[in-house]
Amino acid sequence: MRTVLEFERLTPEPGEDADEVRHEYVARIVLHDDAPAALEVDGIATVWELLVDGMSVASGRSMFERQVVALSGLGAGEHEVRIVVHPLTELLDAVPSKPRQRWRTRLVEDARLRWVRTQLLGRAPGFSPGPPVVGPYRPVVLVTGERPRPVLRAWLDGTTGVVEVDGRERVELPDVELWWPHTHGTPRLHDVVVDGETVGRVGFRTIENRSEDSLDLWVNGVRVFCRGAVWTPGDLAALDEAVALGLNLVRVPGIAAYESEEFHSRCDALGLLVWQDLMFATLDYPLADEAFAATAADEVRDQSRRLLGHPSTVVVCGSAEHEQQAAMFGVSPATGYAGELAGFLRPLVEQSGLDAVWVDSSPSGGDPVTRVDRGVGQYFGVGAYLRDLQDVRHSRVGFASECLAFSNLTDPVVGGGVPKDSGADWDFADVRAHYLWQRYGPDATQADAQRVTGEVMAEVFGEWRRPGSGCGGGIVLWLRDVVPGAGWGLLDHRGRPKPAARALAPTLQPVAVWIVDEGLNGLDVHVANDGPEPVEATLEVALLREDGAPGESASAELSVPAHGHHTAGVEALLGRFADASYAYRFGPPPHAGVRAVLTAGGTTHETVWRVPLTSLG
């Protein structure tokens, strides 16, 4: 029997001084006989002690440490379970002075956090100032009369699915039905039953990176264009919203915490790919310290082991911005310093047998690491750096492991929550204002302001998703806001889609239509069919008048194969030169925009391209 303990907080709720004070929590358990019993501790932040009936039975100095604590000699009856969380500042004051840090981070103010295995979200002044997470943030479970939670590993051997339980018991399933990301098929899962008890669910799939110098994911031999978002801790219902928006990947970032078993099981069931950062970020970690290295190694082995049975985990990344921060501080790649962390972590993951693509860091692989046309990059050219949309093609992004941070307005508009980079004299509301003026000019409405960032993101993803781009995908920063207001989230802090998300979503769907401006080559209409069945459809294009009414139009019947794509020029469909993109500019624009409508299986998909204000002088 498994019972999740319900703890009562005995001390005040954490505030800005959460790292400086003691926190206590208490729960009660009832044992009915002398049968074996244990407490599974899945995560307590950060320096903690576990007491049963006043006696210390376990302790830890890492938020990411998991323990199973055997309970013996307690006898039947009620018992008190108490968690004491000691001030983090006490540990910080006691950390060694060597090895000294070789670069500094701007993410957090206290560089001594490099010695502590804890979450940086809640301690990052620019976008997540706190309070930080403290106490039991993952369940503490009383287990009585049951076998320990088994470790499941699943893989494909040809067309045969193989399941291993605790590294010993093995079952084979010939011609097994495969697990797919939801955009490309059905995320089929199979129950694992041991001695009449269902102990978990597994899926079978292959994963490979077919790019020689970046990231290009193929699942079950089919290329998957990844459209994802960075995950922030919270209600798992946000995962369902991600699927509805057309996203097929979430990234658990290295500034947060390893996610719950429920999170990974939900991603398995929904068909959401998971990019799993290990919980290392921009700090220069003291790997030369034997105790720190041993703690980090145990953490990575444990986390890799628990992901073995989850088909959704397809990428494991060593860190978030670790190599980039070293480079920006002036550390030469020739020293090898920035690569030490990945060199330490990668063998630990690979030894676990976890079937996932390895990435050293986000970003990594470029020379220098800030380049976006090699390795995996972080692309904010369109966005924070106010580049025009043409920059998306000029930059030749191979894979954007983080991109397109915008201050996305809520509906109704809620003030505050605007992120700001540390040390910058601008914030992300200024970024939104730049693109609003560029697209709508002085007559922009509030509705335009709510929608514009999504429109820009849709154009970027349309460029990346076209077959000729060479881009394997992009991960938006981020899925859900951590505080109310106009944060980076596609969803607000309650998990509701913002207007920007609704503007972006049509371009991300498994079956989608969008328009790309090809300059003097006119406008291309792209039709994607990521699904496993061919799509028979009608494509109609129309030139739009100033009032939005359709003018000249044309249509064509299409057959788009499974996991396929079709591209058609607007003028080829119309059968004449129409200066569709208004690139030649012979006098005033002959039309205000172009609409493309795809009708397939009774469902209509629509997109509109408008003549940019910048083309009108």
C-alpha positions in Angstrom: 0.0 0.0 0.0 1.2 3.5 -0.9 0.1 6.6 1.0 1.3 10.1 0.2 1.9 12.0 3.4 0.1 15.3 4.0 2.4 17.7 5.8 1.3 20.6 7.9 3.7 23.6 7.9 4.6 24.6 11.4 6.6 27.7 10.5 5.5 30.8 8.4 5.2 30.6 4.6 8.5 31.2 2.9 9.2 34.8 1.9 12.2 36.7 0.6 14.2 35.4 3.6 13.3 31.8 2.9 17.0 30.8 2.6 17.8 32.4 5.9 15.4 30.8 8.3 14.4 27.3 9.6 11.3 25.5 8.2 9.4 22.7 9.8 6.7 20.3 8.6 4.8 17.5 10.3 2.7 14.6 9.3 1.4 11.5 11.0 1.4 7.9 9.8 -0.4 4.8 11.2 1.3 1.4 11.1 -1.1 -1.6 11.7 1.4 -4.4 12.1 5.0 -5.4 11.9 5.0 -5.7 8.1 8.0 -4.0 6.3 7.5 -0.3 5.9 9.5 2.5 4.3 9.3 6.2 3.4 10.1 7.1 -0.2 11.5 10.7 -0.2 11.3 12.1 -3.7 12.6 15.6 -3.0 13.1 18.1 -0.2 14.6 21.5 -0.7 17.4 21.9 0.3 19.3 21.1 3.6 17.0 18.8 5.4 16.5 16.3 8.1 13.8 13.6 8.5 12.7 12.6 12.0 10.3 9.9 13.1 9.0 10.2 16.6 11.8 12.7 17.3 14.6 10.5 16.1 16.6 11.4 13.0 16.3 8.7 10.3 17.6 10.5 7.2 19.2 13.8 6.1 20.3 15.4 2.9 22.1 18.5 1.5 20.6 18.3 -2.0 17.2 19.2 -3.3 17.6 16.6 -6.0 18.5 13.6 -3.8 15.9 10.8 -3.5 16.0 8.3 -0.6 14.2 5.2 0.6 14.1 5.2 4.4 13.4 1.8 6.0 11.2 2.0 9.1 11.9 -0.7 11.6 11.1 -1.3 15.3 8.3 1.3 15.4 5.5 -1.0 16.2 1.8 -0.6 15.4 0.1 2.7 16.1 0.4 6.4 15.2 3.8 7.9 14.6 5.0 11.5 13.9 7.1 12.3 10.8 8.8 15.6 10.9 10.9 17.5 8.3 13.3 20.1 9.4 14.8 22.4 6.7 17.8 24.2 7.9 18.8 27.7 6.6 20.6 27.5 3.3 22.8 30.4 4.4 24.4 28.2 7.0 25.6 25.8 4.3 26.7 28.7 2.0 28.7 30.2 4.8 30.6 26.9 5.3 31.5 26.1 1.6 35.2 25.8 0.8 37.0 28.7 -0.9 38.7 26.4 -3.4 38.6 25.6 -6.2 38.0 29.2 -7.2 35.5 30.0 -9.9 37.0 30.7 -13.3 34.0 32.8 -14.5 31.1 34.6 -12.9 27.5 34.2 -13.6 24.9 37.0 -13.9 22.0 34.6 -13.3 22.2 34.6 -9.5 23.7 37.1 -7.1 25.4 34.6 -4.8 28.1 32.7 -6.6 28.4 30.3 -3.7 25.3 28.5 -5.0 27.6 26.7 -7.4 28.4 24.4 -4.4 24.8 23.7 -3.6 22.5 21.3 -5.5 19.3 23.4 -5.5 17.0 25.1 -7.9 18.0 28.5 -9.3 14.4 29.5 -10.2 13.4 31.8 -7.3 16.9 33.0 -6.9 17.3 34.8 -10.3 16.5 38.5 -9.8 16.0 39.3 -13.5 13.0 37.0 -14.2 12.4 34.8 -11.1 13.2 36.7 -8.0 11.5 34.4 -5.5 10.7 33.3 -3.0 12.6 30.1 -3.7 11.3 26.6 -3.2 11.8 25.1 0.2 10.6 22.0 2.0 9.0 18.8 0.5 8.4 19.8 -3.1 8.0 16.2 -4.2 5.9 13.5 -2.4 7.0 11.7 0.7 5.3 8.3 0.4 4.7 5.6 3.1 5.0 2.2 1.5 3.8 -0.8 3.5 3.6 -4.5 2.5 4.7 -3.9 -1.2 7.8 -4.6 -3.2 9.9 -1.6 -3.8 9.1 0.6 -6.8 10.7 -1.3 -9.8 12.9 0.3 -12.4 11.6 -0.3 -15.9 13.6 -0.1 -19.1 12.2 -0.5 -22.6 13.7 -0.6 -26.0 13.3 -1.9 -29.5 15.2 -4.8 -31.0 14.3 -4.6 -34.6 10.5 -4.8 -34.5 10.4 -6.5 -31.1 9.8 -4.6 -27.9 11.9 -5.6 -25.0 11.1 -4.7 -21.3 13.5 -5.2 -18.5 12.3 -5.1 -14.8 15.0 -4.2 -12.2 17.7 -5.3 -14.6 16.7 -8.9 -14.3 13.3 -10.0 -15.6 12.9 -9.6 -19.3 9.8 -9.8 -21.6 9.7 -9.6 -25.4 6.8 -8.4 -27.5 7.2 -9.3 -31.3 5.9 -6.7 -33.8 5.0 -4.3 -31.1 3.0 -1.2 -31.7 5.2 1.9 -31.5 5.1 5.1 -29.5 4.9 8.3 -31.5 4.9 12.0 -30.7 1.3 13.1 -30.9 1.9 15.3 -34.0 3.1 12.2 -36.0 1.1 9.3 -34.7 -0.4 7.6 -31.6 1.7 7.6 -28.4 1.0 3.9 -27.7 1.8 2.6 -24.2 1.8 -0.9 -22.8 1.1 -2.0 -19.2 3.8 -3.9 -17.4 2.3 -6.5 -15.0 4.4 -8.3 -12.5 2.8 -11.0 -10.2 -0.6 -9.7 -11.2 0.2 -6.1 -10.3 0.5 -3.3 -12.9 3.9 -1.7 -12.0 4.1 0.8 -14.8 3.6 1.6 -18.5 6.2 1.7 -21.2 6.5 2.7 -24.9 8.7 1.6 -27.7 10.4 3.9 -30.2 13.7 4.7 -31.8 15.4 8.1 -31.5 18.4 9.4 -33.5 20.0 12.6 -34.5 20.7 12.7 -38.2 22.5 16.1 -38.3 26.3 16.1 -38.4 26.6 19.6 -37.0 23.3 20.4 -35.2 20.2 18.6 -34.0 17.7 16.9 -36.3 15.5 14.4 -34.5 14.1 11.3 -36.1 11.6 9.1 -34.3 10.9 5.6 -35.6 12.7 6.6 -38.8 10.6 9.7 -39.4 11.9 13.3 -39.2 10.2 15.3 -36.5 10.2 19.1 -36.7 10.3 20.0 -33.0 8.2 22.9 -31.8 8.5 23.2 -28.1 8.5 25.4 -25.0 10.6 25.6 -21.9 8.7 24.1 -19.0 8.2 25.9 -15.7 7.1 24.0 -12.6 3.4 24.0 -11.8 0.1 22.4 -12.7 0.5 19.5 -15.2 -2.6 20.6 -17.0 -0.3 23.0 -18.9 1.0 19.9 -20.8 -2.5 19.4 -22.2 -2.6 23.0 -23.3 0.8 22.5 -25.0 -0.6 19.7 -27.0 -3.6 21.8 -28.0 -1.4 24.6 -29.2 0.5 22.1 -31.5 3.7 21.9 -29.5 5.3 18.5 -29.5 8.2 19.0 -27.0 8.8 20.5 -23.6 12.2 21.3 -22.2 12.9 20.9 -18.5 15.5 23.6 -17.9 18.7 23.3 -15.9 17.7 26.3 -13.7 14.7 24.4 -12.3 14.3 20.9 -10.8 13.9 17.4 -12.1 10.3 16.8 -12.7 7.9 14.4 -11.0 7.1 10.8 -12.1 3.6 12.1 -12.9 5.0 14.7 -15.3 7.0 12.1 -17.3 4.0 9.7 -17.3 1.8 12.5 -18.5 4.2 13.3 -21.3 4.3 9.7 -22.3 0.6 9.5 -22.5 0.2 12.8 -24.4 2.9 12.1 -26.9 5.0 15.1 -25.8 8.8 14.8 -26.4 10.9 15.8 -23.4 14.2 17.6 -23.6 15.7 16.9 -20.1 18.4 19.3 -18.9 20.5 18.1 -16.0 20.2 20.6 -13.2 23.4 22.6 -14.0 23.4 26.1 -15.3 25.7 29.0 -15.8 27.9 28.5 -12.7 31.5 27.2 -12.6 30.8 24.0 -10.6 33.6 22.7 -8.3 34.1 19.4 -10.0 37.6 19.2 -8.5 36.0 18.8 -5.1 35.6 15.1 -4.5 32.6 15.4 -2.3 30.7 17.7 -4.7 31.6 15.5 -7.7 30.4 12.4 -5.9 27.1 14.1 -5.0 26.6 15.2 -8.6 27.4 11.8 -10.0 25.0 10.0 -7.7 22.3 12.5 -8.7 22.8 12.0 -12.4 22.9 8.2 -12.1 19.7 8.2 -10.2 17.8 10.6 -12.5 19.0 8.7 -15.6 17.9 5.4 -14.1 14.4 6.6 -13.4 13.9 7.9 -16.9 14.7 4.5 -18.5 11.1 3.5 -18.9 9.8 6.8 -20.4 9.7 6.9 -24.2 9.0 10.7 -24.1 12.6 11.4 -22.9 14.5 11.9 -26.2 17.2 14.5 -25.4 19.4 14.8 -22.3 21.4 18.1 -22.1 24.3 18.6 -19.7 23.4 22.1 -18.7 21.7 25.5 -19.4 24.1 28.2 -20.7 27.1 26.8 -18.9 29.4 27.0 -21.9 27.9 30.2 -23.1 28.5 32.0 -19.7 32.1 30.9 -19.7 32.5 32.3 -23.3 30.8 35.6 -22.4 33.1 36.0 -19.4 36.1 35.7 -21.8 37.2 32.1 -21.0 38.9 30.7 -24.2 37.5 27.4 -25.5 41.2 26.3 -25.8 41.4 26.0 -22.0 38.8 23.2 -22.0 37.3 24.6 -18.8 33.8 25.0 -20.2 33.7 21.5 -21.6 34.6 19.8 -18.3 31.1 19.6 -17.1 29.7 17.8 -20.2 32.8 15.5 -20.1 32.0 14.6 -16.5 28.2 14.1 -17.0 27.9 12.4 -20.4 29.5 9.0 -19.4 27.2 8.8 -16.4 24.1 9.1 -18.6 25.4 6.8 -21.3 26.3 4.1 -18.7 22.7 4.1 -17.5 21.5 2.8 -20.8 19.1 5.7 -21.3 18.1 5.8 -25.0 18.3 9.6 -25.6 20.3 12.0 -27.8 23.0 13.8 -25.8 23.6 17.5 -26.0 26.6 19.0 -24.2 24.9 22.3 -23.2 22.3 24.8 -24.4 23.9 26.4 -26.4 26.9 24.3 -27.6 28.7 23.2 -30.7 29.2 26.6 -32.4 32.6 28.3 -32.7 32.2 30.5 -30.8 29.4 28.9 -28.8 27.1 31.9 -29.4 26.8 31.0 -33.1 23.4 29.6 -34.1 24.3 28.0 -37.4 26.3 25.2 -35.8 25.4 22.9 -32.9 22.3 23.9 -30.9 21.9 27.7 -30.5 19.8 30.1 -28.5 18.1 32.4 -31.0 16.8 35.8 -29.9 17.7 37.8 -33.1 14.0 38.2 -33.7 12.9 39.1 -30.2 15.3 40.6 -27.7 17.8 41.8 -30.3 15.1 43.5 -32.4 16.2 42.0 -35.7 13.9 42.1 -38.7 12.3 38.8 -39.8 14.9 38.4 -42.6 17.4 37.6 -39.9 15.8 34.3 -39.3 16.9 33.1 -42.7 20.3 34.9 -42.6 21.1 33.2 -39.3 20.6 29.7 -40.6 19.5 28.3 -37.3 20.2 24.6 -37.0 18.2 24.0 -33.8 17.0 26.7 -31.4 17.1 25.1 -27.9 15.8 28.4 -26.6 14.2 31.2 -28.6 11.7 34.0 -29.1 11.3 35.4 -25.6 8.5 38.0 -25.8 6.6 39.9 -23.1 3.2 38.3 -24.1 0.2 40.2 -22.9 -2.7 38.4 -21.1 -6.4 38.7 -21.9 -7.6 40.8 -20.1 -4.3 42.7 -19.7 -2.7 42.3 -16.3 0.1 44.7 -15.3 3.5 43.7 -14.2 5.4 40.5 -14.7 7.6 41.9 -17.5 11.0 40.1 -17.6 14.3 42.1 -17.8 17.8 40.8 -18.5 20.2 41.5 -15.7 22.1 44.7 -16.4 20.0 45.8 -19.4 18.5 49.3 -19.7 15.5 47.9 -21.5 12.9 45.2 -20.8 10.9 42.8 -22.9 7.9 45.2 -23.1 10.2 47.4 -25.1 10.8 44.4 -27.5 7.0 43.9 -27.9 6.6 47.7 -28.6 9.3 47.5 -31.3 7.5 44.8 -33.3 4.1 46.4 -32.7 5.2 49.6 -34.3 6.9 47.8 -37.1 3.8 45.8 -38.0 0.9 48.2 -37.1 2.4 51.7 -36.8 0.8 54.5 -34.8 -2.8 53.1 -35.2 -2.1 49.9 -33.3 -4.9 48.8 -30.9 -4.7 46.9 -27.7 -5.9 43.8 -29.5 -3.0 44.2 -31.9 -0.5 44.5 -29.0 -1.9 41.3 -27.4 -1.6 39.4 -30.7 1.5 40.8 -32.3 4.1 38.7 -30.5 2.3 35.5 -31.5 2.2 36.7 -35.1 5.9 37.3 -35.1 6.6 33.9 -33.6 4.3 32.2 -36.2 6.3 33.8 -39.0 9.6 32.5 -37.5 8.3 29.0 -37.0 6.9 29.1 -40.6 10.4 29.9 -41.9 11.9 27.2 -39.8 9.3 24.5 -40.6 9.6 24.8 -44.4 11.7 21.9 -45.7 14.4 24.0 -47.2 15.3 25.8 -44.0 17.6 23.1 -42.6 16.2 23.8 -39.1 15.4 20.9 -36.8 13.1 23.0 -34.5 12.8 25.6 -31.9 11.9 25.8 -28.2 10.1 29.0 -27.1 11.1 30.6 -23.8 8.7 29.6 -22.1 5.5 27.7 -21.8 3.9 29.3 -18.7 4.5 32.4 -16.6 5.7 32.0 -13.0 4.0 35.2 -11.9 1.0 37.2 -13.0 1.4 39.7 -15.9 3.1 40.0 -19.3 5.9 37.4 -18.9 7.5 35.2 -21.5 4.8 32.5 -21.2 2.6 31.3 -24.0 0.2 30.6 -21.1 -0.4 32.9 -18.2 0.5 31.9 -14.6 -2.8 30.0 -14.2 -2.1 28.0 -17.4 -4.5 29.8 -19.7 -3.4 30.5 -23.4 -2.6 34.1 -24.1 -3.7 35.8 -27.3 -0.1 35.4 -28.6 -0.4 31.6 -28.2 -3.6 31.5 -30.1 -2.0 33.5 -32.9 1.0 31.1 -33.0 -0.9 27.8 -32.7 -2.2 27.4 -36.3 1.3 27.3 -37.7 2.3 24.5 -35.2 -0.6 22.1 -35.9 0.1 18.6 -37.4 -1.9 19.7 -40.4 -1.1 23.3 -41.1 -1.0 26.0 -43.8 1.2 29.1 -43.8 2.7 31.6 -46.1 6.4 32.5 -46.5 7.6 35.7 -48.2 10.3 34.8 -50.8 11.0 38.3 -52.0 11.2 38.6 -55.8 10.1 34.9 -56.0 6.7 35.9 -54.6 4.8 34.2 -51.8 5.0 30.4 -51.2 2.1 28.6 -49.5 3.3 25.7 -47.3 1.1 22.8 -46.4 2.4 20.3 -43.8 1.0 16.9 -42.9 2.9 15.4 -40.0 0.3 12.7 -39.4 0.6 9.0 -40.3 -2.1 9.1 -43.0 -2.2 11.0 -46.3 -4.4 14.1 -46.5 -6.6 14.9 -49.5 -7.3 18.6 -49.4 -8.4 21.7 -51.3 -6.1 24.7 -51.2 -7.6 28.1 -52.1 -5.7 31.4 -52.2 -7.2 34.9 -52.6 -5.8 38.4 -52.9 -7.3 40.6 -50.3 -8.7 44.1 -50.6 -8.0 46.8 -48.0 -11.2 45.9 -46.2 -10.2 42.2 -46.0 -12.7 41.1 -48.6 -11.4 38.5 -51.1 -10.6 39.6 -54.7 -9.0 37.4 -57.3 -8.8 33.8 -56.1 -7.7 30.3 -57.3 -7.8 26.8 -55.9 -6.1 23.4 -56.4 -6.7 19.9 -55.2 -3.8 18.5 -53.1 -2.7 15.0 -52.0 -0.2 15.4 -49.2 1.5 12.1 -48.2 1.8 10.9 -44.6 4.6 12.8 -42.8 4.7 15.0 -46.0 4.8 18.6 -47.2 3.6 20.5 -50.2 4.7 23.9 -51.4 2.8 26.1 -54.0 3.6 29.6 -55.3 0.6 32.0 -55.0 1.2 33.3 -58.5 1.5 29.8 -59.9 -1.9 29.1 -58.5 -3.3 32.3 -59.8 -1.8 31.6 -63.2 -0.3 35.1 -63.6 2.2 37.6 -62.2 0.5 39.5 -59.4 3.5 40.9 -57.4 2.0 38.9 -54.6 4.8 39.9 -52.1 4.8 43.5 -53.3 8.5 43.1 -54.0 8.6 45.0 -57.3 6.6 47.9 -56.0 5.2 49.2 -59.3 3.1 51.9 -57.7 0.7 51.4 -54.8 0.2 47.8 -53.6 -2.3 46.0 -55.8 -3.7 44.2 -52.8 -3.5 44.4 -49.0 -2.6 40.8 -48.4 -3.1 37.2 -49.3 -5.3 34.5 -47.7 -4.7 30.8 -48.0 -7.4 28.3 -46.9 -6.8 24.6 -46.6 -9.9 22.3 -46.4 -9.2 18.7 -45.4 -11.6 16.1 -44.0 -14.2 18.7 -43.2 -11.7 20.9 -41.2 -10.6 24.3 -42.4 -7.1 25.8 -41.8 -6.6 29.4 -42.7 -3.7 31.9 -42.8 -3.3 35.5 -43.9 -0.2 37.3 -45.0 -0.4 41.1 -45.1 1.8 43.6 -47.0 4.3 44.8 -44.4 4.2 48.5 -43.4 7.9 48.6 -44.0 7.2 48.0 -47.7 4.9 51.0 -47.9 7.7 53.5 -47.1 
